[in-house]
């Protein structure tokens, strides 16, 4: 299983609000899936966004 991060963790790592994380998921910038009823962001998606400066704006 690849690493996953909660919405809160993802927001903290990226320095954006949780609502901005949900918006990025809706827009397809971040990839998320449901695990045990929770929405989590895939680690590979988070790493990709971190390596591309300027992709997200809050």
C-alpha positions in Angstrom: 0.0 0.0 0.0 1.3 3.4 -0.9 1.4 6.2 1.7 -1.7 8.3 2.2 -2.3 11.5 4.0 -5.4 13.0 5.6 -6.9 16.2 4.3 -5.6 18.1 7.4 -2.0 16.7 6.9 -2.1 17.5 3.2 -3.2 21.1 3.9 -0.4 21.5 6.5 2.3 20.1 4.2 1.2 22.3 1.3 0.6 25.4 3.5 -2.9 25.8 2.2 -6.4 25.6 3.7 -8.4 22.3 3.9 -11.0 23.8 1.6 -8.2 24.4 -1.0 -7.2 20.7 -0.7 -10.8 19.7 -1.4 -10.8 22.1 -4.4 -7.6 20.6 -5.7 -9.1 17.2 -5.5 -12.2 18.3 -7.4 -10.0 19.9 -10.1 -7.9 16.7 -10.4 -4.7 18.4 -9.2 -4.6 16.0 -6.2 -5.6 12.4 -6.3 -7.7 11.1 -3.4 -9.5 7.9 -2.5 -11.8 6.6 0.2 -10.2 4.3 2.8 -12.2 3.0 5.7 -14.8 5.7 5.0 -12.2 8.6 5.0 -11.0 10.6 2.1 -7.2 10.5 1.9 -4.7 12.0 -0.5 -2.3 9.6 -2.2 1.4 10.2 -1.3 2.4 10.0 -4.9 0.0 12.8 -5.8 1.3 14.9 -2.9 4.9 14.4 -3.9 4.0 15.3 -7.5 2.4 18.6 -6.4 5.3 19.4 -4.1 7.8 18.9 -7.0 5.8 21.3 -9.3 6.0 24.9 -7.8 3.1 27.1 -8.4 0.6 24.4 -9.1 -1.6 25.3 -6.1 -2.7 28.7 -5.1 -4.9 29.3 -2.0 
